[in-house]
Amino acid sequence: MGLKQFLEIINRRKWFILPAFLLVAGTAWVGSVFLPDFYEATAKFTVRSGGAEESLLSNIGFNNAGARIRTEEDIPNRAAMAMTAPILEAVARKLQLRDSAGNFWLPARLAQFAMLSGRSSFKVERVVNTEVLRIRARSRDPDEAAMMANTLAEVYIEQNRQEKKEEFRLAREFVAENIETVKKEFLQILTEIQDFK
């Protein structure tokens, strides 16, 4: 098809092509003028797996004992945990995010990643092939977006730290109890050996 034929087709259909072009261009212009601006802030942090048992055992010299192999699901699971109701409720309380009735925002409202609603929103995702989680917060106010991303990261890290402390405490109690039991068994066996001799 030559250029002359192409121009003839365009000329014959100009009354169809021109309104379609004007409709698309007009819609884009109206959307850019009347829709509110949104700002997006991100926060990144590293997550590491490994329980308190592993930490305790490595501290006493058993580096490979009880070692857990990180699975591909571990990091996405941690990303999902960052969007759980207790963490989002803590974020709403820390930032004093309230609705028109004065109630704290519900976790579902914070979790909604809505572009056109005008409400602030979150999304937590894994940076591909890394141990890094990226939090995206979107808002009409750039300062609010930054505060929301940073606060969610802080709350998640703090809650994770508290859980690790509790795991470590329970593991330490478990080890202490087992040391007493093993010590008693050892002394009993030692006594039996001496009696046998």
KOLNULO-620406 format. One line per 8 residues: number of its first residue (from 1); their letters; for each residue y, x negated, z of C-alpha. Coordinates in steps of 0.2 Angstrom, whole numbers. Each point is the difference from the previous one (the first is absolute). Layout:
NUM	a	Y X Z | ...
//
This chain:
1	mglkqfle	0 0 0 | 17 -7 -5 | 16 0 9 | 7 13 -12 | -14 12 4 | 2 -3 18 | 18 4 0 | -3 16 -11
9	iinrrkwf	-12 6 14 | 12 -3 14 | 14 9 -10 | -11 15 -3 | -5 1 19 | 17 -5 7 | 3 18 7 | -16 -3 11
17	ilpafllv	2 -18 4 | 19 1 5 | -2 14 13 | -15 -8 8 | 9 -17 1 | 15 8 8 | -11 10 12 | -9 -16 6
25	agtawvgs	17 -10 1 | 9 14 9 | -14 2 13 | 0 -18 4 | 19 0 2 | 0 15 11 | -14 -8 11 | 9 -16 1
33	vflpdfye	16 8 5 | -6 14 12 | -15 -7 8 | 3 -10 16 | -2 -19 1 | -15 -6 9 | -2 -17 8 | -17 -8 4
41	atakftvr	-3 -14 13 | -16 -9 2 | -8 -10 15 | -15 -11 -2 | -12 -7 14 | -16 -8 0 | -16 9 8 | -15 -10 6
49	sggaeesl	-16 7 5 | -11 -7 14 | -4 7 17 | 2 -6 17 | -18 -4 1 | 2 -13 -14 | 15 -7 9 | -9 -2 16
57	lsnigfnn	-15 -7 -7 | 10 -13 -11 | 9 -5 16 | -16 -5 9 | -7 -9 -15 | -10 13 -10 | 10 -1 -16 | -12 10 -11
65	agarirte	-7 11 13 | 4 18 -3 | 11 -4 -15 | 4 15 -10 | 2 -1 -19 | 16 8 -6 | -4 14 -12 | 11 6 -14
73	edipnraa	2 16 9 | 8 -8 16 | 17 -2 -7 | 2 17 -8 | -7 8 16 | 14 -9 10 | 13 6 -13 | -6 18 3
81	mamtapil	0 -3 19 | 19 -4 -1 | 3 17 -6 | -9 9 14 | 8 13 10 | 3 -10 17 | 8 -14 -10 | 11 12 -10
89	eavarklq	5 9 16 | 5 -16 9 | 11 -4 -15 | 8 17 0 | 4 -2 19 | 6 -18 -2 | 12 4 -14 | 4 17 8
97	lrdsagnf	-4 9 -16 | 3 19 3 | 0 16 -10 | 14 13 1 | -8 8 15 | 1 -17 10 | -19 -3 -1 | -7 -17 -5
105	wlparlaq	-6 -1 -18 | -19 4 -2 | -11 -14 -6 | -3 10 -17 | 18 -1 -4 | 1 -18 3 | -16 -3 -10 | 7 10 -15
113	famlsgrs	5 -12 -14 | 11 12 -9 | 13 -6 -13 | 10 16 -3 | -1 8 17 | 15 -10 7 | -10 -3 16 | -5 -18 6
121	sfkvervv	-17 -5 -4 | -13 -14 3 | -15 -7 -10 | -11 -14 6 | -10 -10 -12 | -10 -16 -1 | 8 -14 -11 | -14 -3 -12
129	ntevlrir	-13 -13 4 | 9 -5 16 | -1 3 19 | 18 7 -1 | 5 18 3 | 17 6 -8 | 9 14 7 | 12 9 -12
137	arsrdpde	13 12 8 | 11 10 -11 | 16 9 5 | 17 5 -6 | 8 -12 13 | -4 -18 -3 | 1 -5 18 | -11 15 5
145	aammantl	-13 -6 -13 | 0 -18 7 | -1 6 18 | -14 11 -4 | -10 -13 -9 | 3 -13 14 | -4 13 14 | -16 5 -7
153	aevyieqn	-5 -18 -2 | 5 -4 18 | -9 16 7 | -16 -4 -9 | 0 -18 5 | 3 4 18 | -13 14 1 | -12 -13 -8
161	rqekkeef	4 -13 13 | -3 13 14 | -17 4 -8 | -5 -18 -1 | 5 -3 18 | -11 15 6 | -14 -7 -11 | 2 -17 7
169	rlarefva	0 7 18 | -15 10 -3 | -9 -15 -8 | 5 -11 14 | -7 12 13 | -16 2 -10 | -2 -19 -1 | 4 -2 19
177	enietvkk	-13 13 4 | -13 -8 -11 | 3 -17 7 | -4 6 17 | -16 8 -6 | -5 -15 -9 | 4 -11 15 | -11 10 11
185	eflqilte	-14 0 -12 | 2 -19 -2 | 0 -3 19 | -16 12 1 | -9 -10 -14 | 5 -16 8 | -7 5 17 | -16 6 -8
193	iqdfk	-1 -17 -9 | 2 -9 17 | -13 11 8 | -12 -3 -14 | 2 -19 2
//
